[in-house]
Amino acid sequence: MYVHVNAAVSVDGKLSSRRREQVRISGADDFDRVDRIRAAADAVLVGVGTVLADDPHLTIDEADRRVQRLRNARSENPARVVADSRARTPPDARILDDEATTYLLVSDEADDERLDALRDAGAEILVAGDADGRVDLTAAFGALEAEGIERVMVEGGGELLFSLFDERLVDELTLYVGSLVIGGREAPTLADGEGFVDDFPRLALTDVTRVDDGVLLSYEP
């Protein structure tokens, strides 16, 4: 599976404010770039924190791109995937509408009643837990590949991104750095989680491009 992480951060590396509310970091040109990446993906992956904070839709905005996918015998929108170990996704979340298939990656510790409610709301449940009650991303990606998903776009948040880097599952990173400062020691960063103290993941810078009023950095492991 090919995993493309895409994110937008402030100059000081924050994904959003300490309130964990959505902050507009980039502009129209970057939004269009993100839409193109979505259109090329088989699935879009986020963590449950992003769902709870932003209630994203995660569908393709540009109609022509949806039409082109249909012409290529693909679904109109990529599948939506949520890493949600304890099944905290609300049954009325926007990602559970009928615009695309939605998979929830859960652990063995997810509550059965919540899972039933989410299935009733339209979610496909994939159980892939580790010994700590979290989602085993390597196993989860194997389950997604069995569903025909080969290319995944990851849109956050920081806990999920840290786990992907920790398990060395990232094939490409595109990072938009906007021209604003958010600040705050409690504000989420690109890679939260436990953090690394050694064996830091190393990236190779492959491109630098000015977009809107910021800079797009492209990396490979």
C-alpha positions in Angstrom: 0.0 0.0 0.0 1.2 3.5 -0.9 0.7 6.0 2.0 0.7 9.7 1.2 0.5 12.0 4.2 -0.7 15.6 3.4 -0.9 18.3 6.1 -0.9 22.0 6.6 0.8 23.6 9.5 1.6 27.1 10.8 5.1 28.5 10.7 5.6 27.1 14.2 4.4 23.6 13.2 0.9 23.6 14.6 -2.0 21.8 12.9 -4.6 24.0 14.8 -5.0 26.0 17.9 -5.1 24.8 21.5 -8.9 24.6 21.2 -8.3 22.0 18.4 -10.7 23.8 16.2 -10.2 24.0 12.4 -7.9 26.9 11.4 -7.6 28.0 7.8 -3.9 27.8 7.1 -3.7 27.6 3.3 -5.7 29.2 0.5 -7.6 28.4 -2.7 -4.7 27.0 -4.7 -3.6 24.6 -1.9 -7.2 23.5 -1.4 -7.3 22.6 -5.1 -4.0 20.7 -4.8 -5.5 18.7 -1.9 -8.6 17.9 -3.9 -6.4 16.5 -6.7 -4.6 14.2 -4.2 -7.9 13.0 -2.9 -9.1 12.3 -6.4 -6.0 10.1 -7.1 -6.5 8.1 -3.8 -8.4 4.9 -3.2 -9.1 6.1 0.4 -8.7 9.1 2.7 -7.6 8.3 6.3 -8.0 10.5 9.4 -7.9 9.9 13.1 -11.0 10.0 15.2 -9.8 13.2 16.8 -10.1 14.9 13.5 -13.7 13.6 13.1 -14.6 14.8 16.6 -13.0 18.3 16.1 -13.9 19.1 12.5 -16.7 16.7 11.4 -15.1 16.5 7.9 -16.8 15.2 4.8 -13.6 14.0 3.0 -15.1 13.9 -0.5 -13.9 15.4 -3.7 -15.0 19.0 -4.3 -14.4 19.4 -8.1 -17.2 17.8 -10.0 -15.0 17.1 -13.1 -12.7 15.0 -10.9 -15.6 12.9 -9.6 -16.8 12.3 -13.2 -13.3 11.3 -14.3 -13.2 8.7 -11.5 -16.5 7.2 -12.7 -15.2 7.1 -16.3 -12.2 5.2 -15.0 -14.6 2.6 -13.4 -13.8 3.9 -9.9 -16.2 5.1 -7.2 -17.2 8.7 -7.4 -15.3 9.5 -4.2 -12.5 7.6 -2.4 -13.4 5.5 0.6 -13.2 7.2 3.9 -11.2 5.6 6.8 -11.1 6.5 10.4 -8.6 5.2 12.9 -10.9 4.9 15.9 -9.8 2.3 18.4 -12.7 2.7 20.8 -15.4 3.5 18.2 -15.9 7.1 19.3 -17.1 8.3 15.9 -20.6 9.8 16.2 -23.3 7.9 14.3 -24.4 11.2 12.7 -20.9 12.2 11.5 -20.8 13.6 8.0 -18.3 10.8 6.9 -21.1 8.3 7.4 -23.4 9.6 4.7 -23.9 7.7 1.5 -21.4 9.7 -0.6 -18.7 7.0 -0.2 -17.9 3.8 1.7 -16.6 4.5 5.2 -14.4 2.1 7.1 -13.8 2.4 10.9 -10.5 0.8 12.1 -11.2 -0.3 15.7 -9.5 -2.4 18.4 -10.9 -5.3 20.4 -11.8 -2.9 23.2 -14.5 -1.0 21.2 -17.9 -1.2 22.7 -20.2 -3.7 21.0 -23.3 -1.4 21.2 -21.4 1.5 19.7 -20.2 -0.8 16.9 -23.8 -1.9 16.2 -24.9 1.7 16.1 -22.1 2.7 13.7 -22.9 -0.3 11.5 -26.5 0.8 11.4 -25.3 4.3 10.4 -23.5 2.8 7.4 -19.9 2.1 8.7 -17.9 -0.9 7.7 -16.0 -2.1 10.8 -12.5 -3.5 10.5 -11.1 -4.9 13.8 -7.3 -4.6 14.0 -6.2 -4.0 17.5 -2.8 -4.3 19.2 -1.9 -5.5 22.7 -2.4 -1.9 24.1 -5.9 -1.6 22.8 -4.9 0.7 19.9 -5.3 0.2 16.2 -2.5 -1.9 14.7 -2.0 0.2 11.6 0.1 -2.5 9.8 -2.7 -5.1 10.2 -5.4 -2.5 9.4 -3.6 -1.6 6.1 -3.5 -5.3 5.3 -7.3 -5.4 5.8 -7.8 -2.4 3.6 -5.7 -3.9 0.9 -8.0 -6.9 1.0 -10.8 -4.5 0.3 -9.0 -3.3 -2.9 -7.5 -0.1 -1.4 -3.9 0.4 -2.7 -3.3 4.1 -2.3 -4.2 6.0 0.9 -4.1 9.8 1.5 -3.7 10.7 5.2 -5.1 14.0 6.4 -4.3 13.9 10.1 -4.3 14.4 13.0 -1.1 14.5 15.0 -1.5 11.3 17.0 -2.2 9.3 13.8 0.7 10.8 11.9 3.1 10.1 14.7 2.0 6.4 14.7 2.5 6.2 10.9 6.0 7.6 11.2 6.7 5.4 14.2 5.7 2.3 12.2 7.6 3.5 9.1 4.5 3.4 7.0 4.8 6.8 5.2 5.8 6.7 1.6 5.4 10.4 0.8 4.8 13.6 2.8 3.6 16.9 1.4 3.6 19.7 4.0 2.1 23.1 3.4 3.6 25.7 5.7 1.3 28.8 6.0 2.4 32.3 6.9 0.9 32.5 10.4 1.9 31.7 14.0 -0.6 29.8 16.2 1.5 29.0 19.3 0.5 27.2 22.4 2.1 24.3 24.2 -1.2 22.4 24.0 -1.8 23.0 20.3 -1.5 19.8 18.2 1.6 19.5 16.0 2.3 17.4 12.9 3.4 14.4 14.9 2.1 14.2 18.5 2.0 10.9 20.4 4.9 9.8 22.6 7.6 11.5 20.4 11.0 10.1 19.4 14.1 10.2 21.6 16.3 8.4 19.2 16.1 6.6 15.8 14.4 9.6 14.4 12.6 9.1 11.0 14.7 10.8 8.4 13.2 12.4 5.3 14.6 13.5 2.0 13.4 16.9 0.7 12.4 16.4 -2.9 10.7 19.7 -3.8 10.0 23.2 -2.6 7.2 25.3 -4.2 5.5 28.6 -3.3 1.7 28.1 -3.1 -0.7 30.9 -2.1 1.1 32.8 0.7 3.0 29.8 1.9 5.5 27.1 1.0 4.8 23.5 -0.1 7.5 21.0 1.0 7.6 17.6 -0.5 9.5 14.7 1.2 10.2 11.0 0.8 11.5 8.6 3.5 
